[in-house]
Amino acid sequence: MSAIKSEMISRRTALSLMGSAAAFGLAAAPTVLAVSDAEAQTVGMERRQERRGGRYERREARRAGRHERREVRRTGTTTGTTTGMAK
């Protein structure tokens, strides 16, 4: 077994070590938290984007359907050829 040499640490050295540890902890904490939060939200954010995309597509389909029905009522055809009318 190796002999462990015990030495007293001065207050100045102890405070210096604690200050260095605190500074390192403060500098490292936001980086670690930002990385872990981003990773944790990735799955939820993907689901949210998928839901938004689905809503957008359904909304566009409804708008297109309304537009076609209006054109049929106005002109009698689905091509939407209007003569003499400005949109």
Distance bins in CASP14 RR format, pairs under 12 A and 6 or more apart:
PFRMAT RR
TARGET T0000
AUTHOR 0000-0000-0000
RMODE 2
METHOD distances of the structure
MODEL  1
7 13 0 0 0 0 0 1 0 0 0 0 0
8 14 0 0 0 0 0 1 0 0 0 0 0
9 15 0 0 0 0 1 0 0 0 0 0 0
9 16 0 0 0 0 1 0 0 0 0 0 0
9 17 1 0 0 1 0 0 0 0 0 0 0
9 18 0 0 0 0 0 1 0 0 0 0 0
10 16 0 0 0 0 1 0 0 0 0 0 0
10 17 0 0 0 0 0 1 0 0 0 0 0
11 17 0 0 0 0 0 1 0 0 0 0 0
11 18 0 0 0 0 0 1 0 0 0 0 0
12 18 0 0 0 0 0 1 0 0 0 0 0
12 19 0 0 0 0 0 1 0 0 0 0 0
13 19 0 0 0 0 0 1 0 0 0 0 0
13 20 0 0 0 0 0 1 0 0 0 0 0
14 20 0 0 0 0 0 1 0 0 0 0 0
14 21 0 0 0 0 0 1 0 0 0 0 0
15 21 0 0 0 0 0 1 0 0 0 0 0
15 22 0 0 0 0 0 1 0 0 0 0 0
16 22 0 0 0 0 0 1 0 0 0 0 0
16 23 0 0 0 0 0 1 0 0 0 0 0
17 23 0 0 0 0 0 1 0 0 0 0 0
17 24 0 0 0 0 0 1 0 0 0 0 0
18 24 0 0 0 0 0 1 0 0 0 0 0
18 25 0 0 0 0 0 1 0 0 0 0 0
19 25 0 0 0 0 1 0 0 0 0 0 0
19 26 0 0 0 0 1 0 0 0 0 0 0
19 27 0 0 0 0 0 1 0 0 0 0 0
20 26 0 0 0 0 0 1 0 0 0 0 0
20 27 0 0 0 0 0 1 0 0 0 0 0
21 27 0 0 0 0 0 1 0 0 0 0 0
21 28 0 0 0 0 0 1 0 0 0 0 0
22 28 0 0 0 0 0 1 0 0 0 0 0
22 29 0 0 0 0 0 1 0 0 0 0 0
23 29 0 0 0 0 0 1 0 0 0 0 0
24 31 0 0 0 0 0 1 0 0 0 0 0
24 32 0 0 0 0 0 1 0 0 0 0 0
25 31 0 0 0 0 1 0 0 0 0 0 0
25 32 0 0 0 0 1 0 0 0 0 0 0
25 33 0 0 0 0 0 1 0 0 0 0 0
26 32 0 0 0 0 0 1 0 0 0 0 0
26 33 0 0 0 0 0 1 0 0 0 0 0
27 33 0 0 0 0 0 1 0 0 0 0 0
28 34 0 0 0 0 0 1 0 0 0 0 0
28 35 0 0 0 0 0 1 0 0 0 0 0
29 35 0 0 0 0 0 1 0 0 0 0 0
29 36 0 0 0 0 0 1 0 0 0 0 0
30 36 0 0 0 0 0 1 0 0 0 0 0
30 37 0 0 0 0 0 1 0 0 0 0 0
31 37 0 0 0 0 0 1 0 0 0 0 0
31 38 0 0 0 0 0 1 0 0 0 0 0
32 38 0 0 0 0 0 1 0 0 0 0 0
32 39 0 0 0 0 0 1 0 0 0 0 0
33 39 0 0 0 0 0 1 0 0 0 0 0
33 40 0 0 0 0 0 1 0 0 0 0 0
34 40 0 0 0 0 0 1 0 0 0 0 0
34 41 0 0 0 0 0 1 0 0 0 0 0
35 41 0 0 0 0 0 1 0 0 0 0 0
35 42 0 0 0 0 0 1 0 0 0 0 0
36 42 0 0 0 0 0 1 0 0 0 0 0
37 44 0 0 0 0 0 1 0 0 0 0 0
37 45 0 0 0 0 0 1 0 0 0 0 0
38 44 0 0 0 0 0 1 0 0 0 0 0
38 45 0 0 0 0 1 0 0 0 0 0 0
39 45 0 0 0 0 0 1 0 0 0 0 0
41 47 0 0 0 0 0 1 0 0 0 0 0
41 48 0 0 0 0 1 0 0 0 0 0 0
41 49 0 0 0 0 0 1 0 0 0 0 0
42 48 0 0 0 0 0 1 0 0 0 0 0
42 49 0 0 0 0 0 1 0 0 0 0 0
43 49 0 0 0 0 0 1 0 0 0 0 0
43 50 0 0 0 0 0 1 0 0 0 0 0
44 50 0 0 0 0 1 0 0 0 0 0 0
44 51 0 0 0 0 1 0 0 0 0 0 0
44 52 0 0 0 0 0 1 0 0 0 0 0
45 51 0 0 0 0 0 1 0 0 0 0 0
45 52 0 0 0 0 0 1 0 0 0 0 0
46 52 0 0 0 0 0 1 0 0 0 0 0
46 53 0 0 0 0 0 1 0 0 0 0 0
47 53 0 0 0 0 0 1 0 0 0 0 0
47 54 0 0 0 0 0 1 0 0 0 0 0
48 54 0 0 0 0 0 1 0 0 0 0 0
48 55 0 0 0 0 0 1 0 0 0 0 0
49 55 0 0 0 0 0 1 0 0 0 0 0
49 56 0 0 0 0 0 1 0 0 0 0 0
50 56 0 0 0 0 0 1 0 0 0 0 0
50 57 0 0 0 0 0 1 0 0 0 0 0
51 57 0 0 0 0 0 1 0 0 0 0 0
51 58 0 0 0 0 0 1 0 0 0 0 0
52 58 0 0 0 0 0 1 0 0 0 0 0
52 59 0 0 0 0 0 1 0 0 0 0 0
53 59 0 0 0 0 1 0 0 0 0 0 0
53 60 0 0 0 0 1 0 0 0 0 0 0
53 61 0 0 0 0 0 1 0 0 0 0 0
54 60 0 0 0 0 1 0 0 0 0 0 0
54 61 0 0 0 0 1 0 0 0 0 0 0
55 61 0 0 0 0 0 1 0 0 0 0 0
55 62 0 0 0 0 0 1 0 0 0 0 0
56 62 0 0 0 0 0 1 0 0 0 0 0
56 63 0 0 0 0 0 1 0 0 0 0 0
57 63 0 0 0 0 0 1 0 0 0 0 0
57 64 0 0 0 0 0 1 0 0 0 0 0
58 64 0 0 0 0 0 1 0 0 0 0 0
58 65 0 0 0 0 0 1 0 0 0 0 0
59 65 0 0 0 0 0 1 0 0 0 0 0
59 66 0 0 0 0 0 1 0 0 0 0 0
60 66 0 0 0 0 0 1 0 0 0 0 0
60 67 0 0 0 0 0 1 0 0 0 0 0
61 67 0 0 0 0 0 1 0 0 0 0 0
61 68 0 0 0 0 0 1 0 0 0 0 0
62 68 0 0 0 0 0 1 0 0 0 0 0
62 69 0 0 0 0 0 1 0 0 0 0 0
63 69 0 0 0 0 0 1 0 0 0 0 0
63 70 0 0 0 0 0 1 0 0 0 0 0
64 70 0 0 0 0 0 1 0 0 0 0 0
64 71 0 0 0 0 0 1 0 0 0 0 0
64 78 0 0 0 0 0 1 0 0 0 0 0
65 71 0 0 0 0 1 0 0 0 0 0 0
65 72 0 0 0 0 1 0 0 0 0 0 0
65 78 0 0 0 0 0 1 0 0 0 0 0
66 72 0 0 0 0 0 1 0 0 0 0 0
66 73 0 0 0 0 0 1 0 0 0 0 0
67 73 0 0 0 0 0 1 0 0 0 0 0
67 74 0 0 0 0 0 1 0 0 0 0 0
67 78 0 0 0 0 1 0 0 0 0 0 0
67 80 0 0 0 0 1 0 0 0 0 0 0
67 87 0 0 0 0 0 1 0 0 0 0 0
68 74 0 0 0 0 0 1 0 0 0 0 0
68 75 0 0 0 0 0 1 0 0 0 0 0
68 76 0 0 0 0 0 1 0 0 0 0 0
68 77 0 0 0 0 0 1 0 0 0 0 0
68 78 1 0 1 0 0 0 0 0 0 0 0
68 79 0 0 0 0 0 1 0 0 0 0 0
68 80 0 0 0 0 1 0 0 0 0 0 0
69 75 0 0 0 0 0 1 0 0 0 0 0
69 76 0 0 0 0 0 1 0 0 0 0 0
69 78 0 0 0 0 1 0 0 0 0 0 0
69 80 0 0 0 0 0 1 0 0 0 0 0
70 76 0 0 0 0 0 1 0 0 0 0 0
70 78 0 0 0 0 0 1 0 0 0 0 0
70 80 0 0 0 0 1 0 0 0 0 0 0
70 82 0 0 0 0 0 1 0 0 0 0 0
70 87 0 0 0 0 0 1 0 0 0 0 0
71 77 1 0 0 1 0 0 0 0 0 0 0
71 78 1 0 0 1 0 0 0 0 0 0 0
71 79 1 0 0 1 0 0 0 0 0 0 0
71 80 1 0 1 0 0 0 0 0 0 0 0
71 81 0 0 0 0 1 0 0 0 0 0 0
71 82 0 0 0 0 1 0 0 0 0 0 0
71 85 0 0 0 0 0 1 0 0 0 0 0
71 87 0 0 0 0 0 1 0 0 0 0 0
72 78 1 0 1 0 0 0 0 0 0 0 0
72 79 0 0 0 0 1 0 0 0 0 0 0
72 80 0 0 0 0 1 0 0 0 0 0 0
73 80 0 0 0 0 0 1 0 0 0 0 0
74 80 1 0 0 1 0 0 0 0 0 0 0
74 81 0 0 0 0 0 1 0 0 0 0 0
74 82 1 0 0 1 0 0 0 0 0 0 0
74 83 0 0 0 0 0 1 0 0 0 0 0
74 85 0 0 0 0 1 0 0 0 0 0 0
74 87 0 0 0 0 0 1 0 0 0 0 0
75 81 1 0 0 1 0 0 0 0 0 0 0
75 82 1 0 0 1 0 0 0 0 0 0 0
75 83 0 0 0 0 1 0 0 0 0 0 0
75 84 0 0 0 0 0 1 0 0 0 0 0
75 85 0 0 0 0 1 0 0 0 0 0 0
76 82 0 0 0 0 0 1 0 0 0 0 0
77 83 0 0 0 0 0 1 0 0 0 0 0
80 87 0 0 0 0 0 1 0 0 0 0 0
END
